[in-house]
């Protein structure tokens, strides 16, 4: 499985776990009488499922976004592609020379 897919699945599961803990804290603290509404209704299970699901989507997205943004901060020992790998060391940026500007030919004004 590709590393990015594993990263997405792992952090999405972490986000859903955070959402379950968040909903449990909401119900435990009985915020705005939510516990009484959910457990006092015959369709309360649907409200509970929707609360966990939508908070799970939110927290999973945030968790994955944070993981992706932190990828730039983590030093990587492996440079990536197999064709350009140099015996376990980082790729040198000097493999390709920096681009040089090409002067544009002046066109006569009309």
GROMACS elastic network, one bead per residue, 0.5 to 0.9 nm:
[ bonds ]
;  ai    aj funct       b0    kb
    1     4     6  0.85172   500
    1     5     6  0.68111   500
    1     6     6  0.68171   500
    2     5     6  0.54372   500
    2     6     6  0.64618   500
    2     7     6  0.87443   500
    3     6     6  0.50937   500
    3     7     6  0.61012   500
    3     8     6  0.86277   500
    4     8     6  0.61326   500
    4     9     6  0.86553   500
    5     8     6  0.50231   500
    5     9     6  0.61632   500
    5    10     6  0.84834   500
    6     9     6  0.52071   500
    6    10     6  0.59698   500
    6    11     6  0.84954   500
    7    10     6  0.52539   500
    7    11     6  0.61223   500
    7    12     6  0.83850   500
    7    64     6  0.78921   500
    7    67     6  0.80939   500
    7    68     6  0.87600   500
    8    11     6  0.54184   500
    8    12     6  0.59261   500
    8    13     6  0.85489   500
    8    60     6  0.89340   500
    8    64     6  0.62736   500
    8    67     6  0.87668   500
    9    12     6  0.51087   500
    9    13     6  0.61489   500
    9    14     6  0.86103   500
    9    64     6  0.88470   500
   10    13     6  0.53147   500
   10    14     6  0.63452   500
   10    15     6  0.87589   500
   10    64     6  0.86958   500
   11    15     6  0.60860   500
   11    16     6  0.86062   500
   11    60     6  0.65191   500
   11    61     6  0.84944   500
   11    63     6  0.58734   500
   11    64     6  0.53895   500
   11    67     6  0.74552   500
   12    16     6  0.62323   500
   12    17     6  0.85985   500
   12    56     6  0.81991   500
   12    57     6  0.81587   500
   12    59     6  0.78740   500
   12    61     6  0.69980   500
   12    62     6  0.89152   500
   12    63     6  0.68507   500
   12    64     6  0.64358   500
   13    16     6  0.50685   500
   13    17     6  0.61488   500
   13    18     6  0.86051   500
   13    56     6  0.86939   500
   13    60     6  0.69790   500
   14    17     6  0.50534   500
   14    18     6  0.62498   500
   14    19     6  0.86407   500
   14    59     6  0.83712   500
   14    60     6  0.69030   500
   14    63     6  0.73518   500
   15    18     6  0.50716   500
   15    19     6  0.62076   500
   15    20     6  0.87506   500
   15    55     6  0.87256   500
   15    56     6  0.60818   500
   15    57     6  0.76983   500
   15    58     6  0.78451   500
   15    61     6  0.73624   500
   15    62     6  0.75510   500
   15    63     6  0.56742   500
   15    64     6  0.79616   500
   16    20     6  0.62072   500
   16    21     6  0.86226   500
   16    52     6  0.79368   500
   16    53     6  0.79856   500
   16    55     6  0.76296   500
   16    57     6  0.72292   500
   16    58     6  0.86449   500
   16    59     6  0.65136   500
   16    60     6  0.58764   500
   17    20     6  0.51418   500
   17    21     6  0.63119   500
   17    22     6  0.85694   500
   17    56     6  0.76734   500
   17    59     6  0.88150   500
   17    60     6  0.88225   500
   18    21     6  0.50933   500
   18    22     6  0.60498   500
   18    23     6  0.86687   500
   18    55     6  0.87998   500
   18    56     6  0.75823   500
   18    59     6  0.69190   500
   18    60     6  0.84140   500
   19    23     6  0.61265   500
   19    24     6  0.84498   500
   19    51     6  0.87958   500
   19    52     6  0.61683   500
   19    53     6  0.80922   500
   19    54     6  0.86215   500
   19    55     6  0.54103   500
   19    57     6  0.84455   500
   19    58     6  0.82492   500
   19    59     6  0.62527   500
   19    60     6  0.82568   500
   20    23     6  0.52259   500
   20    24     6  0.61004   500
   20    25     6  0.86127   500
   20    52     6  0.59887   500
   20    53     6  0.88171   500
   20    55     6  0.81319   500
   20    56     6  0.73952   500
   21    24     6  0.50127   500
   21    25     6  0.61862   500
   21    26     6  0.86396   500
   22    25     6  0.51001   500
   22    26     6  0.62160   500
   22    27     6  0.87012   500
   22    52     6  0.85423   500
   22    55     6  0.82784   500
   23    27     6  0.61693   500
   23    28     6  0.83863   500
   23    48     6  0.83410   500
   23    51     6  0.71601   500
   23    52     6  0.63830   500
   23    55     6  0.80494   500
   24    27     6  0.51649   500
   24    28     6  0.58921   500
   24    29     6  0.85095   500
   25    29     6  0.59617   500
   25    30     6  0.82007   500
   25    31     6  0.88561   500
   26    29     6  0.53832   500
   26    30     6  0.59291   500
   26    31     6  0.57174   500
   26    34     6  0.75956   500
   26    35     6  0.79449   500
   27    31     6  0.67627   500
   27    33     6  0.85038   500
   27    34     6  0.63841   500
   27    36     6  0.87192   500
   27    38     6  0.88529   500
   28    31     6  0.80683   500
   28    35     6  0.74806   500
   29    32     6  0.89738   500
   29    33     6  0.88630   500
   29    34     6  0.89462   500
   29    35     6  0.83147   500
   30    33     6  0.51762   500
   30    34     6  0.55271   500
   30    35     6  0.51963   500
   30    36     6  0.75159   500
   31    34     6  0.57011   500
   31    35     6  0.75572   500
   32    35     6  0.83736   500
   33    36     6  0.54787   500
   33    37     6  0.63933   500
   33    38     6  0.88828   500
   34    37     6  0.50576   500
   34    38     6  0.61376   500
   34    39     6  0.85509   500
   35    38     6  0.52719   500
   35    39     6  0.60101   500
   35    40     6  0.80032   500
   36    39     6  0.54254   500
   36    40     6  0.54504   500
   36    41     6  0.82718   500
   37    40     6  0.52617   500
   37    41     6  0.62243   500
   37    44     6  0.70593   500
   38    41     6  0.57502   500
   38    42     6  0.82985   500
   38    43     6  0.76406   500
   38    45     6  0.68480   500
   38    46     6  0.86329   500
   38    47     6  0.66424   500
   38    48     6  0.67985   500
   39    42     6  0.77728   500
   39    43     6  0.87112   500
   39    44     6  0.57828   500
   39    45     6  0.77930   500
   40    43     6  0.87798   500
   40    44     6  0.70604   500
   41    45     6  0.82850   500
   42    45     6  0.75250   500
   43    46     6  0.55589   500
   43    47     6  0.69762   500
   44    47     6  0.50918   500
   44    48     6  0.62049   500
   44    49     6  0.86421   500
   45    49     6  0.61241   500
   45    50     6  0.85647   500
   46    49     6  0.50851   500
   46    50     6  0.61100   500
   46    51     6  0.84688   500
   47    50     6  0.51129   500
   47    51     6  0.59950   500
   47    52     6  0.85977   500
   48    51     6  0.50602   500
   48    52     6  0.61978   500
   48    53     6  0.84673   500
   49    52     6  0.52526   500
   49    53     6  0.59376   500
   49    54     6  0.85094   500
   50    54     6  0.58986   500
   50    55     6  0.82211   500
   51    54     6  0.55387   500
   51    55     6  0.60219   500
   51    56     6  0.82352   500
   52    55     6  0.53048   500
   52    56     6  0.57665   500
   52    57     6  0.86187   500
   53    57     6  0.62720   500
   53    58     6  0.87123   500
   54    57     6  0.51195   500
   54    58     6  0.63292   500
   54    59     6  0.86885   500
   55    59     6  0.60216   500
   55    60     6  0.82823   500
   56    59     6  0.52254   500
   56    60     6  0.57451   500
   56    61     6  0.83123   500
   57    60     6  0.52122   500
   57    61     6  0.60878   500
   57    62     6  0.86094   500
   58    61     6  0.53323   500
   58    62     6  0.63024   500
   58    63     6  0.86080   500
   59    62     6  0.50537   500
   59    63     6  0.59047   500
   59    64     6  0.84731   500
   60    63     6  0.50476   500
   60    64     6  0.60682   500
   60    65     6  0.84346   500
   61    64     6  0.52130   500
   61    65     6  0.60121   500
   61    66     6  0.85775   500
   62    65     6  0.50159   500
   62    66     6  0.61463   500
   62    67     6  0.85785   500
   63    66     6  0.52357   500
   63    67     6  0.62547   500
   63    68     6  0.87447   500
   64    68     6  0.61459   500
   64    69     6  0.85637   500
   65    68     6  0.51709   500
   65    69     6  0.61322   500
   65    70     6  0.85581   500
   66    69     6  0.51235   500
   66    70     6  0.60938   500
   66    71     6  0.87234   500
   67    70     6  0.51894   500
   67    71     6  0.64426   500
   68    71     6  0.52436   500
   68    72     6  0.78208   500
   69    72     6  0.63313   500
   69    73     6  0.79666   500
   70    73     6  0.53360   500
   70    74     6  0.67238   500
   71    74     6  0.54272   500
   71    75     6  0.83541   500
   72    75     6  0.76936   500
   76    79     6  0.69282   500
   76    90     6  0.88548   500
   77    88     6  0.79672   500
   77    89     6  0.74838   500
   77    90     6  0.68824   500
   78    81     6  0.87810   500
   78    85     6  0.84234   500
   78    88     6  0.71070   500
   78    89     6  0.76330   500
   78    90     6  0.69403   500
   79    82     6  0.87133   500
   79    84     6  0.84714   500
   79    85     6  0.68049   500
   79    86     6  0.87791   500
   79    88     6  0.83597   500
   79    89     6  0.77947   500
   79    90     6  0.56352   500
   79    91     6  0.63419   500
   80    84     6  0.81468   500
   80    85     6  0.72480   500
   81    84     6  0.58454   500
   81    85     6  0.63291   500
   82    85     6  0.52938   500
   82    86     6  0.88762   500
   83    86     6  0.87913   500
   84    91     6  0.73937   500
   85    88     6  0.69062   500
   85    89     6  0.75903   500
   85    90     6  0.76554   500
   85    91     6  0.67033   500
   86    89     6  0.56096   500
   86    90     6  0.68920   500
   86    91     6  0.64184   500
   86    92     6  0.87255   500
   87    90     6  0.86246   500
   89    92     6  0.86358   500
   91    94     6  0.85072   500
   91    95     6  0.78964   500
   92    95     6  0.59164   500
   92    96     6  0.88058   500
   93    96     6  0.67137   500
   93    97     6  0.82034   500
   94    97     6  0.59822   500
   94    98     6  0.80776   500
   96    99     6  0.86617   500
   97   100     6  0.86921   500
  106   109     6  0.89554   500
